[in-house]
Amino acid sequence: MSRNFICRFSRDENGAVTVDWVVLTAGLIIFGVLVASSIIGGATNMSTGMGAKLGEAEVPQVSWD
C-alpha cells in the first residue's frame, strides 16, 4: 500500500502551480524590499545634504519702497 501511495504521489501534479506562485510572489516581495531599501538609503543621504545646504542659505532682504 505504501508503494502504491508513493507512486501516485510522485505522478500527482496538483498543487504544483500553487507552489510556483508562492515562490514567484516571495521572490517579488524580496526584490521589492531590496529595491526600496536602496532607494531609502539614497533619499535619506540626499535630503540630509539638501537640508544642510538650505540651512546655510541666506535670504536677501527685499523692500517694496
N, CA, C and O atoms as a printed pandas DataFrame, in Angstrom:
     atom_number atom_name residue_name chain_id  residue_number  x_coord  y_coord  z_coord
0              1         N          MET        A               1    0.823   -1.192    0.000
1              2        CA          MET        A               1    0.000    0.000    0.000
2              3         C          MET        A               1    0.868    1.258    0.000
3              4         O          MET        A               1    0.547    2.212   -0.708
4              5         N          SER        A               2    1.928    1.288    0.751
5              6        CA          SER        A               2    2.753    2.488    0.796
6              7         C          SER        A               2    3.480    2.699   -0.533
7              8         O          SER        A               2    3.718    3.839   -0.932
8              9         N          ARG        A               3    3.834    1.610   -1.221
9             10        CA          ARG        A               3    4.499    1.755   -2.520
10            11         C          ARG        A               3    3.537    2.360   -3.539
11            12         O          ARG        A               3    3.931    3.210   -4.338
12            13         N          ASN        A               4    2.300    1.931   -3.514
13            14        CA          ASN        A               4    1.290    2.468   -4.417
14            15         C          ASN        A               4    1.063    3.954   -4.125
15            16         O          ASN        A               4    0.911    4.749   -5.053
16            17         N          PHE        A               5    1.038    4.328   -2.863
17            18        CA          PHE        A               5    0.843    5.724   -2.477
18            19         C          PHE        A               5    2.012    6.580   -2.966
19            20         O          PHE        A               5    1.804    7.683   -3.472
20            21         N          ILE        A               6    3.216    6.086   -2.820
21            22        CA          ILE        A               6    4.401    6.840   -3.252
22            23         C          ILE        A               6    4.403    7.013   -4.762
23            24         O          ILE        A               6    4.759    8.085   -5.252
24            25         N          CYS        A               7    4.023    6.005   -5.501
25            26        CA          CYS        A               7    3.958    6.115   -6.963
26            27         C          CYS        A               7    2.919    7.137   -7.391
27            28         O          CYS        A               7    3.180    7.961   -8.268
28            29         N          ARG        A               8    1.740    7.090   -6.776
29            30        CA          ARG        A               8    0.707    8.064   -7.116
30            31         C          ARG        A               8    1.126    9.476   -6.719
31            32         O          ARG        A               8    0.877   10.428   -7.458
32            33         N          PHE        A               9    1.756    9.615   -5.566
33            34        CA          PHE        A               9    2.194   10.924   -5.085
34            35         C          PHE        A               9    3.241   11.518   -6.017
35            36         O          PHE        A               9    3.206   12.722   -6.272
36            37         N          SER        A              10    4.154   10.735   -6.527
37            38        CA          SER        A              10    5.207   11.250   -7.415
38            39         C          SER        A              10    4.663   11.679   -8.771
39            40         O          SER        A              10    5.235   12.557   -9.417
40            41         N          ARG        A              11    3.555   11.065   -9.212
41            42        CA          ARG        A              11    2.970   11.436  -10.501
42            43         C          ARG        A              11    1.937   12.554  -10.389
43            44         O          ARG        A              11    1.574   13.157  -11.400
44            45         N          ASP        A              12    1.468   12.835   -9.204
45            46        CA          ASP        A              12    0.424   13.827   -8.995
46            47         C          ASP        A              12    0.986   15.236   -9.185
47            48         O          ASP        A              12    2.006   15.584   -8.591
48            49         N          GLU        A              13    0.321   16.045  -10.011
49            50        CA          GLU        A              13    0.779   17.405  -10.276
50            51         C          GLU        A              13   -0.124   18.456   -9.642
51            52         O          GLU        A              13    0.101   19.650   -9.841
52            53         N          ASN        A              14   -1.116   18.055   -8.899
53            54        CA          ASN        A              14   -1.985   19.014   -8.221
54            55         C          ASN        A              14   -1.176   19.785   -7.186
55            56         O          ASN        A              14   -0.417   19.199   -6.414
56            57         N          GLY        A              15   -1.343   21.078   -7.178
57            58        CA          GLY        A              15   -0.635   21.919   -6.226
58            59         C          GLY        A              15    0.669   22.469   -6.744
59            60         O          GLY        A              15    1.259   23.341   -6.106
60            61         N          ALA        A              16    1.148   21.986   -7.891
61            62        CA          ALA        A              16    2.421   22.472   -8.424
62            63         C          ALA        A              16    2.318   23.944   -8.817
63            64         O          ALA        A              16    3.270   24.700   -8.625
64            65         N          VAL        A              17    1.188   24.354   -9.357
65            66        CA          VAL        A              17    1.012   25.749   -9.752
66            67         C          VAL        A              17    0.985   26.640   -8.519
67            68         O          VAL        A              17    1.505   27.756   -8.544
68            69         N          THR        A              18    0.388   26.155   -7.452
69            70        CA          THR        A              18    0.354   26.925   -6.214
70            71         C          THR        A              18    1.761   27.142   -5.682
71            72         O          THR        A              18    2.095   28.244   -5.247
72            73         N          VAL        A              19    2.573   26.122   -5.712
73            74        CA          VAL        A              19    3.963   26.250   -5.257
74            75         C          VAL        A              19    4.705   27.247   -6.131
75            76         O          VAL        A              19    5.474   28.061   -5.619
76            77         N          ASP        A              20    4.491   27.201   -7.434
77            78        CA          ASP        A              20    5.138   28.154   -8.345
78            79         C          ASP        A              20    4.750   29.591   -7.991
79            80         O          ASP        A              20    5.611   30.468   -7.925
80            81         N          TRP        A              21    3.461   29.834   -7.765
81            82        CA          TRP        A              21    3.006   31.183   -7.439
82            83         C          TRP        A              21    3.565   31.646   -6.105
83            84         O          TRP        A              21    3.919   32.816   -5.956
84            85         N          VAL        A              22    3.649   30.755   -5.141
85            86        CA          VAL        A              22    4.199   31.133   -3.831
86            87         C          VAL        A              22    5.668   31.521   -3.979
87            88         O          VAL        A              22    6.106   32.516   -3.400
88            89         N          VAL        A              23    6.426   30.751   -4.743
89            90        CA          VAL        A              23    7.848   31.046   -4.939
90            91         C          VAL        A              23    8.018   32.352   -5.714
91            92         O          VAL        A              23    8.857   33.174   -5.347
92            93         N          LEU        A              24    7.246   32.560   -6.769
93            94        CA          LEU        A              24    7.338   33.801   -7.542
94            95         C          LEU        A              24    6.938   35.017   -6.704
95            96         O          LEU        A              24    7.595   36.056   -6.768
96            97         N          THR        A              25    5.883   34.895   -5.931
97            98        CA          THR        A              25    5.445   36.008   -5.091
98            99         C          THR        A              25    6.489   36.335   -4.024
99           100         O          THR        A              25    6.759   37.507   -3.761
100          101         N          ALA        A              26    7.067   35.324   -3.420
101          102        CA          ALA        A              26    8.117   35.558   -2.422
102          103         C          ALA        A              26    9.316   36.244   -3.062
103          104         O          ALA        A              26    9.907   37.144   -2.466
104          105         N          GLY        A              27    9.676   35.829   -4.263
105          106        CA          GLY        A              27   10.783   36.467   -4.965
106          107         C          GLY        A              27   10.505   37.925   -5.276
107          108         O          GLY        A              27   11.388   38.770   -5.130
108          109         N          LEU        A              28    9.294   38.230   -5.702
109          110        CA          LEU        A              28    8.931   39.620   -5.984
110          111         C          LEU        A              28    8.926   40.476   -4.723
111          112         O          LEU        A              28    9.338   41.636   -4.757
112          113         N          ILE        A              29    8.468   39.917   -3.630
113          114        CA          ILE        A              29    8.467   40.668   -2.374
114          115         C          ILE        A              29    9.892   40.946   -1.919
115          116         O          ILE        A              29   10.197   42.060   -1.493
116          117         N          ILE        A              30   10.760   39.956   -2.000
117          118        CA          ILE        A              30   12.158   40.154   -1.619
118          119         C          ILE        A              30   12.817   41.189   -2.517
119          120         O          ILE        A              30   13.554   42.049   -2.036
120          121         N          PHE        A              31   12.558   41.114   -3.815
121          122        CA          PHE        A              31   13.113   42.089   -4.756
122          123         C          PHE        A              31   12.615   43.494   -4.427
123          124         O          PHE        A              31   13.398   44.443   -4.449
124          125         N          GLY        A              32   11.337   43.640   -4.124
125          126        CA          GLY        A              32   10.779   44.942   -3.773
126          127         C          GLY        A              32   11.392   45.508   -2.504
127          128         O          GLY        A              32   11.658   46.708   -2.429
128          129         N          VAL        A              33   11.616   44.670   -1.513
129          130        CA          VAL        A              33   12.234   45.132   -0.267
130          131         C          VAL        A              33   13.664   45.587   -0.526
131          132         O          VAL        A              33   14.092   46.606    0.017
132          133         N          LEU        A              34   14.411   44.850   -1.345
133          134        CA          LEU        A              34   15.789   45.240   -1.656
134          135         C          LEU        A              34   15.837   46.568   -2.412
135          136         O          LEU        A              34   16.673   47.420   -2.114
136          137         N          VAL        A              35   14.961   46.745   -3.370
137          138        CA          VAL        A              35   14.924   47.995   -4.130
138          139         C          VAL        A              35   14.526   49.161   -3.224
139          140         O          VAL        A              35   15.131   50.232   -3.279
140          141         N          ALA        A              36   13.519   48.948   -2.402
141          142        CA          ALA        A              36   13.068   50.017   -1.504
142          143         C          ALA        A              36   14.156   50.403   -0.509
143          144         O          ALA        A              36   14.331   51.585   -0.213
144          145         N          SER        A              37   14.881   49.427    0.004
145          146        CA          SER        A              37   15.919   49.763    0.981
146          147         C          SER        A              37   17.058   50.548    0.341
147          148         O          SER        A              37   17.640   51.422    0.983
148          149         N          SER        A              38   17.382   50.252   -0.909
149          150        CA          SER        A              38   18.438   51.025   -1.566
150          151         C          SER        A              38   17.957   52.441   -1.897
151          152         O          SER        A              38   18.738   53.389   -1.812
152          153         N          ILE        A              39   16.714   52.593   -2.265
153          154        CA          ILE        A              39   16.172   53.923   -2.561
154          155         C          ILE        A              39   16.062   54.745   -1.280
155          156         O          ILE        A              39   16.357   55.940   -1.290
156          157         N          ILE        A              40   15.647   54.130   -0.191
157          158        CA          ILE        A              40   15.518   54.851    1.077
158          159         C          ILE        A              40   16.873   55.371    1.541
159          160         O          ILE        A              40   16.975   56.499    2.023
160          161         N          GLY        A              41   17.915   54.552    1.396
161          162        CA          GLY        A              41   19.248   54.997    1.794
162          163         C          GLY        A              41   19.718   56.195    1.002
163          164         O          GLY        A              41   20.238   57.149    1.579
164          165         N          GLY        A              42   19.547   56.167   -0.310
165          166        CA          GLY        A              42   19.946   57.289   -1.157
166          167         C          GLY        A              42   19.114   58.533   -0.900
167          168         O          GLY        A              42   19.650   59.641   -0.882
168          169         N          ALA        A              43   17.832   58.371   -0.705
169          170        CA          ALA        A              43   16.960   59.522   -0.459
170          171         C          ALA        A              43   17.279   60.170    0.887
171          172         O          ALA        A              43   17.222   61.393    1.017
172          173         N          THR        A              44   17.611   59.367    1.875
173          174        CA          THR        A              44   17.969   59.916    3.186
174          175         C          THR        A              44   19.253   60.733    3.089
175          176         O          THR        A              44   19.334   61.829    3.644
176          177         N          ASN        A              45   20.248   60.211    2.395
177          178        CA          ASN        A              45   21.505   60.949    2.239
178          179         C          ASN        A              45   21.286   62.261    1.485
179          180         O          ASN        A              45   21.836   63.295    1.862
180          181         N          MET        A              46   20.489   62.219    0.431
181          182        CA          MET        A              46   20.252   63.422   -0.354
182          183         C          MET        A              46   19.476   64.464    0.445
183          184         O          MET        A              46   19.801   65.650    0.392
184          185         N          SER        A              47   18.470   64.040    1.173
185          186        CA          SER        A              47   17.686   65.011    1.940
186          187         C          SER        A              47   18.498   65.605    3.087
187          188         O          SER        A              47   18.301   66.767    3.445
188          189         N          THR        A              48   19.400   64.832    3.662
189          190        CA          THR        A              48   20.264   65.369    4.716
190          191         C          THR        A              48   21.183   66.445    4.157
191          192         O          THR        A              48   21.349   67.505    4.761
192          193         N          GLY        A              49   21.783   66.168    2.994
193          194        CA          GLY        A              49   22.649   67.157    2.352
194          195         C          GLY        A              49   21.887   68.398    1.927
195          196         O          GLY        A              49   22.384   69.515    2.071
196          197         N          MET        A              50   20.690   68.210    1.407
197          198        CA          MET        A              50   19.880   69.342    0.975
198          199         C          MET        A              50   19.469   70.194    2.167
199          200         O          MET        A              50   19.461   71.421    2.077
200          201         N          GLY        A              51   19.128   69.557    3.280
201          202        CA          GLY        A              51   18.761   70.301    4.484
202          203         C          GLY        A              51   19.921   71.116    5.014
203          204         O          GLY        A              51   19.731   72.232    5.498
204          205         N          ALA        A              52   21.135   70.561    4.927
205          206        CA          ALA        A              52   22.310   71.304    5.378
206          207         C          ALA        A              52   22.548   72.521    4.494
207          208         O          ALA        A              52   22.849   73.603    4.999
208          209         N          LYS        A              53   22.416   72.356    3.180
209          210        CA          LYS        A              53   22.605   73.492    2.260
210          211         C          LYS        A              53   21.529   74.558    2.470
211          212         O          LYS        A              53   21.838   75.749    2.458
212          213         N          LEU        A              54   20.303   74.159    2.658
213          214        CA          LEU        A              54   19.233   75.132    2.890
214          215         C          LEU        A              54   19.415   75.848    4.226
215          216         O          LEU        A              54   19.061   77.019    4.362
216          217         N          GLY        A              55   19.968   75.140    5.207
217          218        CA          GLY        A              55   20.224   75.778    6.495
218          219         C          GLY        A              55   21.310   76.827    6.413
219          220         O          GLY        A              55   21.305   77.786    7.184
220          221         N          GLU        A              56   22.242   76.660    5.490
221          222        CA          GLU        A              56   23.327   77.626    5.307
222          223         C          GLU        A              56   22.919   78.810    4.438
223          224         O          GLU        A              56   23.594   79.839    4.449
224          225         N          ALA        A              57   21.846   78.685    3.697
225          226        CA          ALA        A              57   21.448   79.734    2.754
226          227         C          ALA        A              57   20.955   80.973    3.486
227          228         O          ALA        A              57   20.343   80.886    4.550
228          229         N          GLU        A              58   21.235   82.129    2.891
229          230        CA          GLU        A              58   20.758   83.391    3.440
230          231         C          GLU        A              58   19.689   83.960    2.520
231          232         O          GLU        A              58   19.824   83.931    1.297
232          233         N          VAL        A              59   18.655   84.463    3.107
233          234        CA          VAL        A              59   17.566   85.059    2.349
234          235         C          VAL        A              59   17.808   86.564    2.273
235          236         O          VAL        A              59   17.941   87.218    3.307
236          237         N          PRO        A              60   17.867   87.118    1.069
237          238        CA          PRO        A              60   18.134   88.567    0.957
238          239         C          PRO        A              60   16.914   89.359    1.405
239          240         O          PRO        A              60   15.775   88.901    1.306
240          241         N          GLN        A              61   17.192   90.568    1.904
241          242        CA          GLN        A              61   16.128   91.470    2.309
242          243         C          GLN        A              61   15.531   92.132    1.068
243          244         O          GLN        A              61   16.260   92.612    0.200
244          245         N          VAL        A              62   14.244   92.154    0.994
245          246        CA          VAL        A              62   13.542   92.788   -0.124
246          247         C          VAL        A              62   12.676   93.898    0.443
247          248         O          VAL        A              62   11.904   93.678    1.376
248          249         N          SER        A              63   12.804   95.085   -0.120
249          250        CA          SER        A              63   11.939   96.188    0.325
250          251         C          SER        A              63   11.070   96.609   -0.851
251          252         O          SER        A              63   11.520   96.618   -1.997
252          253         N          TRP        A              64    9.857   96.948   -0.566
253          254        CA          TRP        A              64    8.892   97.310   -1.590
254          255         C          TRP        A              64    8.683   98.847   -1.615
255          256         O          TRP        A              64    7.570   99.314   -1.857
256          257         N          ASP        A              65    9.717   99.596   -1.374
257          258        CA          ASP        A              65    9.597  101.072   -1.339
258          259         C          ASP        A              65    9.484  101.646   -2.710
259          260         O          ASP        A              65    9.376  102.863   -2.863
